[in-house]
Amino acid sequence: MKKLSLLLLLALLVSCQKDKTTVEDEGVDGVIRPLACSTTAIENQLNQTLTNATTDADFTLLVERSDGRQYSFSRGTSGASSLYESASTSKLVSSIIILRLVDQGYLNLTDKPQKYISSWPIVSTDSLYNINLAQLLSFTSGLETEPLCLNAGSFDFENCVRNIATTNSGNGVVPGSKFYYSSTHMQVAGMMAIKAKGASSWQDVFNSFKLETGLFPSGSYDLPSSTNPRLAGGMHWKGVEYLAFLRALKNGTLLSANLQSQLLMDQTAGVVFGNSPAVNALGEMWHYGFGLWHECQSSTYTCTPGVRVSSPGSYGAYPFWDRQKNYIGILARQGALETFKNGALLERTVRTSLDEWASCKSE
């Protein structure tokens, strides 16, 4: 009988054993405390999970925590220096480039397109006449419908911006009242930036940004063409370069404190929501800042703005900044069009482990 009891006890102890990174121990005072974490053990666990994860496209995950330690993992032919089409991950980049021109005095957030674009066709009797730069960057300008020229490489950039205005004029939307995810807003904001800076093209604006910051040395705005780039989704970048961009943003070296604060504010509180990929793909209500999302895993927005911000793309790439856990990362990949959900859900399979990794300081 005693032998049987001993065997049962041993079986119970074995079955209750946990992973080394999460096991708990009862101290002499009777308080249950977790044992010291292990960064290496967590990284090994991440490797195993990502190796076994179901995926529709090769990918690279790059993350960096507050002490500078990085974790990287690649599947298939993907690597940290693989060149990828950006899709909507370029929205945050374009927004930062334009906001830097606000910091430099070329633009103001209250500026209207007609201040810089002489060919702007929307008349004063149209509700869209009062569009301003802040509304363009928060996708609340009312410019909802995308003309075909946004995907036509041979089209002239400024003529396409004019087409955006004429296509949407008379739609009755009051600027600042409705969020609508579309490439139109950023294109108009980019044209304002070109004119305000006295540049000949968006390429000149982007090249100035690269020279000033050293970021995206291999990056380009070239989709559908370099002469008519789609600012809301027309970049090429490398994962390692995007991570460096997120690091500079996190460290506060890209924008003034005032504009950094406005970038990270919820710019859509109280507005009506129209088109939203977060709702369409995930059934979640996310809010929007300037070129970035405020995530919320709920069908209604019940979250604190700015806790986790991101700029995912339609091909499933997912750059993010977890401001609560104080780490940045990008899931770099290029799946089929409209596979945003796949990238977001893949990152979520390891998010708990990443959160532990970000806070663990033991080797």
SULRA-V367078 format. One record per helix or strand. SS is the DSSP state (@ for helix, = for strand). FROM is the first residue (numbers start at 1). TO is the last residue. If there is no record, write none. Layout:
ss from to
SS FROM TO
SS FROM TO
//
This chain:
ss from to
@ 2 15
= 24 26
= 32 34
@ 39 52
= 59 65
= 70 74
= 83 85
@ 87 103
@ 113 115
@ 127 130
@ 133 137
@ 148 151
@ 157 168
= 178 179
@ 184 197
@ 202 213
= 220 221
= 235 238
@ 239 250
@ 257 263
= 272 273
@ 277 282
= 287 288
= 293 294
= 308 310
= 318 322
= 327 333
@ 340 348
@ 351 359
//
